[in-house]
């Protein structure tokens, strides 16, 4: 696995470009062929959570790049799969794993 290079931005901040793993489809295929249902579920959860994290990172980086701060009032995280919800009222159930939204953990 290749780690992204670190680059130093303005005011000494470290920016790390997010790059999607090239072999995530291979990981899915291997676990499917081996009948590893728990591993398949874990990989699915991780991929879905990282998609959300990448979007949050991208929007925050754009806001900071424009000289603004990102206004985030509430962040809730599903304790099962890592789904991250930004806002005051999380969904009734997690869209990734179906866990009840009222049991999300506030960050």
C-alpha positions in Angstrom: 0.0 0.0 0.0 1.3 3.4 -0.9 0.8 6.2 1.7 0.0 9.7 0.4 2.8 12.2 0.5 2.6 14.9 3.1 2.7 18.5 1.9 2.9 21.5 4.1 0.4 24.2 3.3 0.1 27.8 4.5 0.8 28.5 8.1 2.5 25.1 8.6 -0.7 23.1 8.2 -0.2 19.5 6.9 -2.4 18.5 3.9 -2.7 14.9 3.0 -4.5 14.2 -0.2 -7.0 11.4 0.1 -6.5 8.6 -2.4 -8.9 5.6 -2.7 -7.2 2.2 -2.4 -6.8 0.7 -5.8 -7.5 -2.8 -4.6 -10.7 -2.4 -2.6 -12.6 -4.3 -5.3 -10.0 -7.1 -4.9 -10.6 -7.2 -1.2 -14.3 -7.5 -1.7 -13.9 -10.3 -4.3 -11.5 -12.3 -2.1 -13.8 -12.2 0.9 -16.8 -13.1 -1.2 -15.0 -16.1 -2.7 -13.8 -17.2 0.7 -17.3 -16.9 2.1 -16.2 -14.4 4.8 -19.5 -12.6 5.5 -18.2 -10.7 8.5 -15.1 -9.5 6.5 -17.4 -8.5 3.6 -19.6 -6.5 5.9 -16.5 -4.8 7.6 -15.0 -3.9 4.2 -18.3 -2.5 3.0 -18.7 -0.4 6.2 -15.2 1.0 5.9 -15.5 1.9 2.3 -18.9 3.7 2.8 -17.5 5.6 5.9 -14.4 6.7 4.0 -16.5 8.1 1.1 -18.3 10.3 3.6 -15.0 11.3 5.3 -13.5 12.2 2.0 -16.4 14.5 1.2 -16.1 16.2 4.6 -12.4 16.6 4.1 -12.8 18.1 0.7 -15.5 20.6 1.7 -13.5 21.6 4.8 -10.4 22.1 2.8 -12.2 24.2 0.3 -13.7 26.4 3.1 -10.3 26.9 4.7 -8.7 27.6 1.3 -11.3 30.3 0.8 -10.3 31.9 4.2 -13.5 30.6 5.9 -14.1 28.2 8.7 -16.5 25.4 8.4 -19.6 25.8 10.6 -20.4 22.4 12.0 -22.9 22.3 14.8 -23.4 18.6 15.4 -21.6 15.5 14.2 -23.1 12.0 15.0 -21.3 8.8 14.2 -22.8 5.3 13.9 -20.9 3.1 16.4 -21.4 0.0 14.2 -20.1 1.1 10.8 -18.6 4.6 11.2 -21.2 6.4 9.1 -20.9 10.1 9.9 -23.8 12.5 9.9 -23.4 16.3 10.0 -26.4 18.1 11.4 -28.8 18.3 14.3 -31.1 15.3 13.6 -29.5 12.1 12.5 -31.6 9.7 10.3 -34.0 7.3 12.0 -31.6 4.5 11.0 -28.1 4.4 9.6 -28.3 4.3 5.7 -25.2 2.0 5.6 -25.9 -0.7 8.3 -29.5 0.0 9.6 -28.4 0.7 13.2 -31.0 3.0 15.0 -30.1 6.7 14.6 -31.0 7.5 18.2 -28.0 5.4 19.3 -25.5 7.4 17.2 -22.6 8.8 19.2 -22.1 12.6 19.3 -18.6 13.7 18.3 
